[in-house]
Amino acid sequence: MTAELILIFGGMLALSGSAFVAFCWSVCNGQMARPREAALTIFDDDEPVGLPTDRFPSRK
């Protein structure tokens, strides 16, 4: 029972620690610098902001 708890909590610590390190890396490398502009980079001239042009295929 104790060994299982150690493995579970160790895994939880490793997973949360790696997520924290990945977040710190992204902040230090400027990935979080301009979230508003980054959110708009998926739009181009064929699909203006706020006007979705894609849709699911219709059922036949």
N, C-alpha and C positions, 0 to 999 in steps of 0.2 A: 504494500500500500504506500509506503513512504517513497519507494523508488519511482512509482508511477507519478506521485505528486511532484517529485523533483523534476522528472522529465516534462510534465505538463507545464509547470511554472518556468522551467528553463526555456522551453520552447516559446512560451508567451513572452518572456523577456527578450529572447533573441529576435523574435518577429517584430515586437514593438521597437526594439533598439535599432533594427535595420530600417524600419520605416522612418524613425527619427533622423537617422543619418542621411537617408535619401532626401528627406525634406530639407535638412540643413544644407546639403550639397546643392539642391535646386535654388535655394535662397542665395547662397554665396555666388552662384554662377549666373545670377540675373534672370532666372526663369520666372520669378514672381514679381519682377520689376513693374511691368505695365499690364495688369490683368485685363483691363478694359480693351486696350488695343489688341492684345493677343486673342481675345474672344472674337474680334471682328475680322481676323485674318482668314477665316474660312470662307468669307464672302468675296466674290469677284464681280466683274462687270456683268456677267450673265445672270448672277443671282444677287440682286441688291439687298441691302440690309433691311430686315423686317419683312421680306417678301419671299416666302418659301416657294420654290418651284419644283421640289421633288415630292413624290407621294408613293404610297404603297400600290402595288398592282391590284387592279380590280379583280373580284372573283368572277369566274365564268361558270 
